[in-house]
Amino acid sequence: MSRGKIPKVGQTVKFVPEYCMMQKVHSGMVVSVEGKKVRIEAIDLKVW
């Protein structure tokens, strides 16, 4: 997590991964939070 609020477990989030070359918005569901480490599963690329 590099910026923004820390989401809660079970919350659906939208984000732009730092490693994404296309800089497109992805979405996924938060499955665990440990400090500033957030684990997101069911990641889907969203193109708007």
PDB file of N, H, CA, C and O in Angstrom:
ATOM      1  N   MET A   1       0.858  -1.163   0.000  1.00  0.00           N
ATOM      2  CA  MET A   1       0.000   0.000   0.000  1.00  0.00           C
ATOM      3  C   MET A   1       0.900   1.220   0.000  1.00  0.00           C
ATOM      4  O   MET A   1       1.632   1.452   0.963  1.00  0.00           O
ATOM      5  N   SER A   2       0.857   1.990  -1.051  1.00  0.00           N
ATOM      6  H   SER A   2       0.263   1.802  -1.833  1.00  0.00           H
ATOM      7  CA  SER A   2       1.751   3.142  -1.122  1.00  0.00           C
ATOM      8  C   SER A   2       1.065   4.462  -0.788  1.00  0.00           C
ATOM      9  O   SER A   2       1.727   5.405  -0.355  1.00  0.00           O
ATOM     10  N   ARG A   3      -0.243   4.545  -0.981  1.00  0.00           N
ATOM     11  H   ARG A   3      -0.781   3.779  -1.333  1.00  0.00           H
ATOM     12  CA  ARG A   3      -0.954   5.777  -0.628  1.00  0.00           C
ATOM     13  C   ARG A   3      -2.452   5.493  -0.517  1.00  0.00           C
ATOM     14  O   ARG A   3      -2.951   4.492  -1.031  1.00  0.00           O
ATOM     15  N   GLY A   4      -3.146   6.386   0.159  1.00  0.00           N
ATOM     16  H   GLY A   4      -2.741   7.199   0.577  1.00  0.00           H
ATOM     17  CA  GLY A   4      -4.582   6.211   0.351  1.00  0.00           C
ATOM     18  C   GLY A   4      -4.895   5.561   1.686  1.00  0.00           C
ATOM     19  O   GLY A   4      -3.997   5.225   2.458  1.00  0.00           O
ATOM     20  N   LYS A   5      -6.184   5.391   1.946  1.00  0.00           N
ATOM     21  H   LYS A   5      -6.914   5.664   1.319  1.00  0.00           H
ATOM     22  CA  LYS A   5      -6.627   4.769   3.198  1.00  0.00           C
ATOM     23  C   LYS A   5      -6.471   3.256   3.126  1.00  0.00           C
ATOM     24  O   LYS A   5      -6.564   2.663   2.051  1.00  0.00           O
ATOM     25  N   ILE A   6      -6.235   2.644   4.268  1.00  0.00           N
ATOM     26  H   ILE A   6      -6.159   3.126   5.141  1.00  0.00           H
ATOM     27  CA  ILE A   6      -6.155   1.185   4.349  1.00  0.00           C
ATOM     28  C   ILE A   6      -7.588   0.637   4.302  1.00  0.00           C
ATOM     29  O   ILE A   6      -8.405   0.997   5.150  1.00  0.00           O
ATOM     30  N   PRO A   7      -7.909  -0.228   3.324  1.00  0.00           N
ATOM     31  CA  PRO A   7      -9.262  -0.778   3.237  1.00  0.00           C
ATOM     32  C   PRO A   7      -9.501  -1.855   4.289  1.00  0.00           C
ATOM     33  O   PRO A   7      -8.557  -2.360   4.897  1.00  0.00           O
ATOM     34  N   LYS A   8     -10.753  -2.197   4.496  1.00  0.00           N
ATOM     35  H   LYS A   8     -11.520  -1.787   4.003  1.00  0.00           H
ATOM     36  CA  LYS A   8     -11.131  -3.247   5.446  1.00  0.00           C
ATOM     37  C   LYS A   8     -11.240  -4.578   4.717  1.00  0.00           C
ATOM     38  O   LYS A   8     -11.445  -4.617   3.504  1.00  0.00           O
ATOM     39  N   VAL A   9     -11.102  -5.663   5.462  1.00  0.00           N
ATOM     40  H   VAL A   9     -10.935  -5.632   6.447  1.00  0.00           H
ATOM     41  CA  VAL A   9     -11.241  -7.006   4.902  1.00  0.00           C
ATOM     42  C   VAL A   9     -12.666  -7.170   4.380  1.00  0.00           C
ATOM     43  O   VAL A   9     -13.628  -6.794   5.051  1.00  0.00           O
ATOM     44  N   GLY A  10     -12.794  -7.732   3.183  1.00  0.00           N
ATOM     45  H   GLY A  10     -12.013  -8.038   2.638  1.00  0.00           H
ATOM     46  CA  GLY A  10     -14.089  -7.944   2.565  1.00  0.00           C
ATOM     47  C   GLY A  10     -14.530  -6.803   1.660  1.00  0.00           C
ATOM     48  O   GLY A  10     -15.533  -6.913   0.956  1.00  0.00           O
ATOM     49  N   GLN A  11     -13.785  -5.717   1.680  1.00  0.00           N
ATOM     50  H   GLN A  11     -12.970  -5.627   2.252  1.00  0.00           H
ATOM     51  CA  GLN A  11     -14.130  -4.548   0.872  1.00  0.00           C
ATOM     52  C   GLN A  11     -13.624  -4.732  -0.558  1.00  0.00           C
ATOM     53  O   GLN A  11     -12.527  -5.251  -0.766  1.00  0.00           O
ATOM     54  N   THR A  12     -14.418  -4.309  -1.544  1.00  0.00           N
ATOM     55  H   THR A  12     -15.309  -3.887  -1.375  1.00  0.00           H
ATOM     56  CA  THR A  12     -13.983  -4.299  -2.932  1.00  0.00           C
ATOM     57  C   THR A  12     -13.263  -2.987  -3.183  1.00  0.00           C
ATOM     58  O   THR A  12     -13.760  -1.918  -2.828  1.00  0.00           O
ATOM     59  N   VAL A  13     -12.090  -3.070  -3.797  1.00  0.00           N
ATOM     60  H   VAL A  13     -11.686  -3.938  -4.086  1.00  0.00           H
ATOM     61  CA  VAL A  13     -11.275  -1.872  -4.011  1.00  0.00           C
ATOM     62  C   VAL A  13     -10.903  -1.721  -5.482  1.00  0.00           C
ATOM     63  O   VAL A  13     -10.846  -2.701  -6.224  1.00  0.00           O
ATOM     64  N   LYS A  14     -10.654  -0.489  -5.888  1.00  0.00           N
ATOM     65  H   LYS A  14     -10.700   0.307  -5.284  1.00  0.00           H
ATOM     66  CA  LYS A  14     -10.120  -0.171  -7.209  1.00  0.00           C
ATOM     67  C   LYS A  14      -8.725   0.391  -6.990  1.00  0.00           C
ATOM     68  O   LYS A  14      -8.506   1.168  -6.060  1.00  0.00           O
ATOM     69  N   PHE A  15      -7.773   0.002  -7.845  1.00  0.00           N
ATOM     70  H   PHE A  15      -7.951  -0.629  -8.600  1.00  0.00           H
ATOM     71  CA  PHE A  15      -6.396   0.442  -7.660  1.00  0.00           C
ATOM     72  C   PHE A  15      -5.636   0.369  -8.975  1.00  0.00           C
ATOM     73  O   PHE A  15      -6.047  -0.326  -9.904  1.00  0.00           O
ATOM     74  N   VAL A  16      -4.523   1.093  -9.044  1.00  0.00           N
ATOM     75  H   VAL A  16      -4.189   1.658  -8.289  1.00  0.00           H
ATOM     76  CA  VAL A  16      -3.610   1.030 -10.181  1.00  0.00           C
ATOM     77  C   VAL A  16      -2.302   0.460  -9.649  1.00  0.00           C
ATOM     78  O   VAL A  16      -1.600   1.142  -8.902  1.00  0.00           O
ATOM     79  N   PRO A  17      -1.952  -0.786 -10.019  1.00  0.00           N
ATOM     80  CA  PRO A  17      -0.708  -1.376  -9.543  1.00  0.00           C
ATOM     81  C   PRO A  17       0.509  -0.593 -10.043  1.00  0.00           C
ATOM     82  O   PRO A  17       0.529  -0.125 -11.182  1.00  0.00           O
ATOM     83  N   GLU A  18       1.515  -0.456  -9.188  1.00  0.00           N
ATOM     84  H   GLU A  18       1.499  -0.836  -8.263  1.00  0.00           H
ATOM     85  CA  GLU A  18       2.738   0.251  -9.578  1.00  0.00           C
ATOM     86  C   GLU A  18       3.461  -0.467 -10.709  1.00  0.00           C
ATOM     87  O   GLU A  18       4.159   0.172 -11.497  1.00  0.00           O
ATOM     88  N   TYR A  19       3.304  -1.792 -10.802  1.00  0.00           N
ATOM     89  H   TYR A  19       2.737  -2.311 -10.162  1.00  0.00           H
ATOM     90  CA  TYR A  19       4.003  -2.572 -11.819  1.00  0.00           C
ATOM     91  C   TYR A  19       3.255  -2.622 -13.156  1.00  0.00           C
ATOM     92  O   TYR A  19       3.793  -3.141 -14.134  1.00  0.00           O
ATOM     93  N   CYS A  20       2.031  -2.097 -13.217  1.00  0.00           N
ATOM     94  H   CYS A  20       1.594  -1.676 -12.422  1.00  0.00           H
ATOM     95  CA  CYS A  20       1.218  -2.175 -14.436  1.00  0.00           C
ATOM     96  C   CYS A  20       1.742  -1.184 -15.472  1.00  0.00           C
ATOM     97  O   CYS A  20       1.700   0.026 -15.250  1.00  0.00           O
ATOM     98  N   MET A  21       2.232  -1.690 -16.599  1.00  0.00           N
ATOM     99  H   MET A  21       2.265  -2.673 -16.780  1.00  0.00           H
ATOM    100  CA  MET A  21       2.793  -0.822 -17.633  1.00  0.00           C
ATOM    101  C   MET A  21       1.722   0.030 -18.308  1.00  0.00           C
ATOM    102  O   MET A  21       2.007   1.147 -18.742  1.00  0.00           O
ATOM    103  N   MET A  22       0.496  -0.482 -18.402  1.00  0.00           N
ATOM    104  H   MET A  22       0.265  -1.389 -18.050  1.00  0.00           H
ATOM    105  CA  MET A  22      -0.575   0.263 -19.064  1.00  0.00           C
ATOM    106  C   MET A  22      -1.230   1.284 -18.139  1.00  0.00           C
ATOM    107  O   MET A  22      -1.979   2.144 -18.602  1.00  0.00           O
ATOM    108  N   GLN A  23      -0.954   1.199 -16.825  1.00  0.00           N
ATOM    109  H   GLN A  23      -0.345   0.501 -16.449  1.00  0.00           H
ATOM    110  CA  GLN A  23      -1.543   2.100 -15.826  1.00  0.00           C
ATOM    111  C   GLN A  23      -3.066   2.112 -15.902  1.00  0.00           C
ATOM    112  O   GLN A  23      -3.691   3.172 -15.885  1.00  0.00           O
ATOM    113  N   LYS A  24      -3.658   0.915 -15.987  1.00  0.00           N
ATOM    114  H   LYS A  24      -3.151   0.053 -16.002  1.00  0.00           H
ATOM    115  CA  LYS A  24      -5.111   0.762 -16.020  1.00  0.00           C
ATOM    116  C   LYS A  24      -5.618   0.437 -14.624  1.00  0.00           C
ATOM    117  O   LYS A  24      -4.883  -0.094 -13.791  1.00  0.00           O
ATOM    118  N   VAL A  25      -6.865   0.757 -14.381  1.00  0.00           N
ATOM    119  H   VAL A  25      -7.462   1.188 -15.057  1.00  0.00           H
ATOM    120  CA  VAL A  25      -7.491   0.505 -13.086  1.00  0.00           C
ATOM    121  C   VAL A  25      -7.846  -0.973 -12.974  1.00  0.00           C
ATOM    122  O   VAL A  25      -8.435  -1.546 -13.890  1.00  0.00           O
ATOM    123  N   HIS A  26      -7.486  -1.590 -11.844  1.00  0.00           N
ATOM    124  H   HIS A  26      -7.008  -1.124 -11.100  1.00  0.00           H
ATOM    125  CA  HIS A  26      -7.838  -2.962 -11.524  1.00  0.00           C
ATOM    126  C   HIS A  26      -8.809  -2.924 -10.349  1.00  0.00           C
ATOM    127  O   HIS A  26      -8.906  -1.915  -9.650  1.00  0.00           O
ATOM    128  N   SER A  27      -9.524  -4.021 -10.132  1.00  0.00           N
ATOM    129  H   SER A  27      -9.445  -4.841 -10.699  1.00  0.00           H
ATOM    130  CA  SER A  27     -10.365  -4.117  -8.941  1.00  0.00           C
ATOM    131  C   SER A  27     -10.171  -5.498  -8.337  1.00  0.00           C
ATOM    132  O   SER A  27      -9.747  -6.433  -9.016  1.00  0.00           O
ATOM    133  N   GLY A  28     -10.485  -5.615  -7.059  1.00  0.00           N
ATOM    134  H   GLY A  28     -10.829  -4.855  -6.508  1.00  0.00           H
ATOM    135  CA  GLY A  28     -10.347  -6.883  -6.369  1.00  0.00           C
ATOM    136  C   GLY A  28     -10.937  -6.790  -4.978  1.00  0.00           C
ATOM    137  O   GLY A  28     -11.400  -5.731  -4.556  1.00  0.00           O
ATOM    138  N   MET A  29     -10.917  -7.914  -4.266  1.00  0.00           N
ATOM    139  H   MET A  29     -10.541  -8.775  -4.610  1.00  0.00           H
ATOM    140  CA  MET A  29     -11.475  -7.952  -2.923  1.00  0.00           C
ATOM    141  C   MET A  29     -10.355  -8.149  -1.912  1.00  0.00           C
ATOM    142  O   MET A  29      -9.487  -9.002  -2.095  1.00  0.00           O
ATOM    143  N   VAL A  30     -10.379  -7.362  -0.849  1.00  0.00           N
ATOM    144  H   VAL A  30     -11.084  -6.669  -0.700  1.00  0.00           H
ATOM    145  CA  VAL A  30      -9.369  -7.435   0.202  1.00  0.00           C
ATOM    146  C   VAL A  30      -9.641  -8.676   1.046  1.00  0.00           C
ATOM    147  O   VAL A  30     -10.744  -8.849   1.564  1.00  0.00           O
ATOM    148  N   VAL A  31      -8.624  -9.549   1.184  1.00  0.00           N
ATOM    149  H   VAL A  31      -7.728  -9.409   0.763  1.00  0.00           H
ATOM    150  CA  VAL A  31      -8.790 -10.762   1.984  1.00  0.00           C
ATOM    151  C   VAL A  31      -8.005 -10.725   3.288  1.00  0.00           C
ATOM    152  O   VAL A  31      -8.323 -11.468   4.217  1.00  0.00           O
ATOM    153  N   SER A  32      -6.972  -9.864   3.377  1.00  0.00           N
ATOM    154  H   SER A  32      -6.714  -9.261   2.622  1.00  0.00           H
ATOM    155  CA  SER A  32      -6.262  -9.712   4.646  1.00  0.00           C
ATOM    156  C   SER A  32      -5.510  -8.387   4.662  1.00  0.00           C
ATOM    157  O   SER A  32      -5.102  -7.865   3.624  1.00  0.00           O
ATOM    158  N   VAL A  33      -5.338  -7.856   5.881  1.00  0.00           N
ATOM    159  H   VAL A  33      -5.669  -8.280   6.724  1.00  0.00           H
ATOM    160  CA  VAL A  33      -4.607  -6.608   6.081  1.00  0.00           C
ATOM    161  C   VAL A  33      -3.666  -6.812   7.260  1.00  0.00           C
ATOM    162  O   VAL A  33      -4.102  -7.187   8.349  1.00  0.00           O
ATOM    163  N   GLU A  34      -2.359  -6.562   7.045  1.00  0.00           N
ATOM    164  H   GLU A  34      -2.005  -6.257   6.161  1.00  0.00           H
ATOM    165  CA  GLU A  34      -1.356  -6.648   8.105  1.00  0.00           C
ATOM    166  C   GLU A  34      -0.517  -5.382   8.048  1.00  0.00           C
ATOM    167  O   GLU A  34       0.400  -5.277   7.234  1.00  0.00           O
ATOM    168  N   GLY A  35      -0.823  -4.433   8.899  1.00  0.00           N
ATOM    169  H   GLY A  35      -1.568  -4.518   9.560  1.00  0.00           H
ATOM    170  CA  GLY A  35      -0.122  -3.150   8.862  1.00  0.00           C
ATOM    171  C   GLY A  35      -0.443  -2.421   7.573  1.00  0.00           C
ATOM    172  O   GLY A  35      -1.596  -2.081   7.307  1.00  0.00           O
ATOM    173  N   LYS A  36       0.605  -2.182   6.762  1.00  0.00           N
ATOM    174  H   LYS A  36       1.541  -2.458   6.977  1.00  0.00           H
ATOM    175  CA  LYS A  36       0.387  -1.540   5.458  1.00  0.00           C
ATOM    176  C   LYS A  36       0.366  -2.550   4.320  1.00  0.00           C
ATOM    177  O   LYS A  36       0.273  -2.165   3.154  1.00  0.00           O
ATOM    178  N   LYS A  37       0.452  -3.842   4.642  1.00  0.00           N
ATOM    179  H   LYS A  37       0.528  -4.155   5.588  1.00  0.00           H
ATOM    180  CA  LYS A  37       0.382  -4.878   3.618  1.00  0.00           C
ATOM    181  C   LYS A  37      -1.075  -5.300   3.448  1.00  0.00           C
ATOM    182  O   LYS A  37      -1.736  -5.696   4.408  1.00  0.00           O
ATOM    183  N   VAL A  38      -1.559  -5.210   2.220  1.00  0.00           N
ATOM    184  H   VAL A  38      -1.022  -4.888   1.440  1.00  0.00           H
ATOM    185  CA  VAL A  38      -2.942  -5.565   1.908  1.00  0.00           C
ATOM    186  C   VAL A  38      -2.917  -6.679   0.878  1.00  0.00           C
ATOM    187  O   VAL A  38      -2.266  -6.547  -0.158  1.00  0.00           O
ATOM    188  N   ARG A  39      -3.617  -7.777   1.146  1.00  0.00           N
ATOM    189  H   ARG A  39      -4.146  -7.885   1.987  1.00  0.00           H
ATOM    190  CA  ARG A  39      -3.692  -8.880   0.188  1.00  0.00           C
ATOM    191  C   ARG A  39      -5.035  -8.796  -0.534  1.00  0.00           C
ATOM    192  O   ARG A  39      -6.095  -8.767   0.092  1.00  0.00           O
ATOM    193  N   ILE A  40      -4.966  -8.758  -1.857  1.00  0.00           N
ATOM    194  H   ILE A  40      -4.105  -8.782  -2.365  1.00  0.00           H
ATOM    195  CA  ILE A  40      -6.162  -8.630  -2.684  1.00  0.00           C
ATOM    196  C   ILE A  40      -6.254  -9.857  -3.578  1.00  0.00           C
ATOM    197  O   ILE A  40      -5.267 -10.251  -4.200  1.00  0.00           O
ATOM    198  N   GLU A  41      -7.440 -10.465  -3.644  1.00  0.00           N
ATOM    199  H   GLU A  41      -8.241 -10.145  -3.139  1.00  0.00           H
ATOM    200  CA  GLU A  41      -7.665 -11.622  -4.513  1.00  0.00           C
ATOM    201  C   GLU A  41      -8.799 -11.306  -5.478  1.00  0.00           C
ATOM    202  O   GLU A  41      -9.472 -10.284  -5.344  1.00  0.00           O
ATOM    203  N   ALA A  42      -9.004 -12.179  -6.440  1.00  0.00           N
ATOM    204  H   ALA A  42      -8.457 -13.009  -6.549  1.00  0.00           H
ATOM    205  CA  ALA A  42     -10.023 -12.016  -7.478  1.00  0.00           C
ATOM    206  C   ALA A  42      -9.790 -10.711  -8.235  1.00  0.00           C
ATOM    207  O   ALA A  42     -10.720  -9.941  -8.470  1.00  0.00           O
ATOM    208  N   ILE A  43      -8.523 -10.474  -8.614  1.00  0.00           N
ATOM    209  H   ILE A  43      -7.767 -11.099  -8.423  1.00  0.00           H
ATOM    210  CA  ILE A  43      -8.156  -9.239  -9.307  1.00  0.00           C
ATOM    211  C   ILE A  43      -8.663  -9.287 -10.748  1.00  0.00           C
ATOM    212  O   ILE A  43      -8.516 -10.290 -11.446  1.00  0.00           O
ATOM    213  N   ASP A  44      -9.258  -8.182 -11.168  1.00  0.00           N
ATOM    214  H   ASP A  44      -9.377  -7.367 -10.600  1.00  0.00           H
ATOM    215  CA  ASP A  44      -9.840  -8.065 -12.494  1.00  0.00           C
ATOM    216  C   ASP A  44      -9.394  -6.744 -13.108  1.00  0.00           C
ATOM    217  O   ASP A  44      -9.437  -5.707 -12.446  1.00  0.00           O
ATOM    218  N   LEU A  45      -8.968  -6.772 -14.363  1.00  0.00           N
ATOM    219  H   LEU A  45      -8.933  -7.614 -14.901  1.00  0.00           H
ATOM    220  CA  LEU A  45      -8.568  -5.551 -15.059  1.00  0.00           C
ATOM    221  C   LEU A  45      -9.818  -4.842 -15.552  1.00  0.00           C
ATOM    222  O   LEU A  45     -10.656  -5.442 -16.225  1.00  0.00           O
ATOM    223  N   LYS A  46      -9.941  -3.577 -15.221  1.00  0.00           N
ATOM    224  H   LYS A  46      -9.260  -3.089 -14.674  1.00  0.00           H
ATOM    225  CA  LYS A  46     -11.088  -2.771 -15.654  1.00  0.00           C
ATOM    226  C   LYS A  46     -10.602  -1.756 -16.672  1.00  0.00           C
ATOM    227  O   LYS A  46      -9.647  -1.022 -16.414  1.00  0.00           O
ATOM    228  N   VAL A  47     -11.238  -1.709 -17.805  1.00  0.00           N
ATOM    229  H   VAL A  47     -12.014  -2.305 -18.015  1.00  0.00           H
ATOM    230  CA  VAL A  47     -10.887  -0.734 -18.829  1.00  0.00           C
ATOM    231  C   VAL A  47     -12.104   0.149 -19.060  1.00  0.00           C
ATOM    232  O   VAL A  47     -13.140  -0.301 -19.550  1.00  0.00           O
ATOM    233  N   TRP A  48     -11.953   1.413 -18.696  1.00  0.00           N
ATOM    234  H   TRP A  48     -11.112   1.779 -18.298  1.00  0.00           H
ATOM    235  CA  TRP A  48     -13.051   2.368 -18.893  1.00  0.00           C
ATOM    236  C   TRP A  48     -12.672   3.367 -19.938  1.00  0.00           C
ATOM    237  O   TRP A  48     -13.459   4.259 -20.253  1.00  0.00           O
TER     238      TRP A  48
END
